Every structure is written in structure tokens, then in C-alpha cells.
């Protein structure tokens, strides 16, 4: 199984980070241990994930969310309703 995930920073900035991985627990630990340069310096929590059968499908969804404003906006609106 492969995962698309959305993290939210635990600091006051409440930034979001989108990624994909075959091992979700390991990847989150790497983020929180500072092993990912683009997410270094803060603690992260998982706020959303999707499971896929192939890495290609998870990466396609990741690319869509990172490069298509409409798709990202729709997902963020959905998630924010449950986070507040």
C-alpha cells in the first residue's frame, strides 16, 4: 500500500505539507526528526491521508495537489471543516 499524506505543523503557523510514501509511520518520524529539508524545524501531525495500490497513483495525486490550485483548495476546504 502507498499513501498520499497531508501534514500540519504543530506551531502557531499551522503550515501544511503534502507528500507520498510506502511507509507512512516511518515518513512522519523522518519529518519530525528533521530528516526532510523542506519540512525541517517543526513538529508535524497527520491531518489526512489516502491509500493507493501503486506508488505511481499516490505520486500522481501528490503532483495534482501540489500543482493544481483547484484540487488543493477543494481538499483544504474539506479538511479545515474538521480541524476547527
C-alpha positions in Angstrom: 0.0 0.0 0.0 1.2 3.5 -0.8 0.0 6.7 0.8 -0.6 10.3 0.0 -0.5 12.3 3.2 -1.1 15.9 4.4 0.7 17.1 7.5 0.0 20.2 9.5 2.7 21.9 11.6 2.1 22.0 15.3 3.4 25.5 15.7 1.5 28.8 15.5 2.0 29.0 11.7 -0.2 25.9 11.0 1.5 25.2 7.7 0.7 22.2 5.5 2.9 19.8 3.7 1.8 17.2 1.1 3.8 14.1 0.3 3.6 10.4 -0.6 5.3 7.3 0.8 5.0 3.5 1.1 5.6 3.7 4.9 3.5 6.4 6.5 4.7 6.0 10.1 8.4 6.0 9.1 7.9 9.0 6.9 6.2 11.1 9.6 9.0 10.2 12.0 11.5 11.4 9.4 9.7 14.7 9.2 9.6 15.1 12.9 13.3 14.1 13.3 14.3 16.9 10.8 15.4 14.5 8.0 13.3 16.3 5.4 15.0 19.6 4.4 11.7 21.2 3.2 9.9 20.4 6.4 12.7 20.8 8.9 12.4 22.8 12.1 8.9 22.0 13.4 6.8 19.1 14.6 4.1 17.7 12.3 0.8 15.9 12.7 -1.1 13.9 10.1 -4.4 15.5 9.3 -5.3 13.5 6.2 -4.2 10.5 4.1 -5.3 8.4 1.2 -4.2 4.9 0.4 -3.3 3.7 -3.1 -2.3 0.3 -4.6 0.6 1.7 -6.6 3.3 4.3 -5.9 2.5 5.8 -9.3 -1.1 6.5 -8.3 0.0 8.1 -5.0 2.6 10.2 -6.7 0.1 11.4 -9.4 -2.3 12.5 -6.6 0.6 14.3 -4.8 1.5 16.1 -8.0 -2.1 17.1 -8.6 -2.4 18.6 -5.1 0.9 20.4 -5.4 0.3 21.9 -8.9 -3.5 22.2 -9.3 -4.9 25.0 -7.1 -8.5 23.9 -7.6 -7.8 20.4 -6.3 -5.8 21.6 -3.4 -8.3 24.2 -2.4 -11.2 21.6 -2.5 -9.2 19.3 -0.3 -8.2 22.0 2.1 -11.8 23.3 2.5 -12.9 19.7 3.3 -10.1 19.2 5.9 -10.4 22.6 7.6 -14.1 22.0 8.4 -12.9 19.0 10.5 -9.9 20.7 12.1 -11.7 23.7 13.6 
